[in-house]
């Protein structure tokens, strides 16, 4: 386990490179060129008015961003869900009510140009929708996850890396990542070459109620000494929900098929560049202290608990923060600058606080943070 003194030197060497908050992005510039220079509302398949798109879900986190962008592009949207969440959204679009666990009758006898499945978590759920939509659409986009991979140790972590638990029969697969692998297979079995699978990392931005990223703009804006887990050189990856949503619509317009990672940013980003980049959006006096992973683990503060966002780059997570998205980028994936993501996320979070205090779901409380920092200084 490294000591606090050993960390200080490493933190200083990377802090300067991130001073303007845009480190890790091409040219340190603003938004990259638009995904598509063509006019909105034209379907490249027929050059006619836009696609008819069915979204399974559509009112949670990713869905609303997809709907807004697709509508702006001139596409026609139908939503299918249980009709329980954010029912006030999108009164102008068609809404079908059902339950993908056991009632997909509302989808029968209908046709769409494309389907976006953001809400499928188990193979049984996905099998129901695939069976009813197999002959009803030309393309099925399934939102999978970076968690499908067996581990993150390959020198190049791209879409060809092994998936699913290692040395464990499928009958014993459990949990989020393994279920997504099985769900991917269901889609591929039903749609074949019409399958499009996208594997995002942690999805961040306005509307993210997990608060895994939101904690950092909020905490940094509050100022003072901020505890940062791990090492300042640890690699960090994520994608803004708006970049993912725009990518989805672009892929459907281009009739893209296959499997694509959608991991950002577009260039390597360290944890130091992350936090110093976020600091650029606030004028609050703030300093950062990196605290060793093992030190935190000994005190019950590993990332899957209070500080979830990135993993220590070792063991099975060696290249977890270095995953390759070159295929996605070649297919049109683009990334907003970190400063834009951080500011928009903070603004959205502050809007939640109107009318009463909002408790973040993730992150250290101030008392625990102060105790850990004091113990680290004594290390």
Beta strands, then each sheet from edge to edge (+ up, - down):
strand 1: 42-43
strand 2: 48-49
strand 3: 52-56
strand 4: 76-81
strand 5: 94-97
strand 6: 114-117
strand 7: 140-143
strand 8: 195-200
strand 9: 203-204
strand 10: 224-229
strand 11: 239-240
strand 12: 258-262
strand 13: 286-291
sheet 1: 1+ 2-
sheet 2: 5+ 4+ 3+ 6+ 7+ 8+ 12+
sheet 3: 9+ 11+
sheet 4: 10+ 13+
end
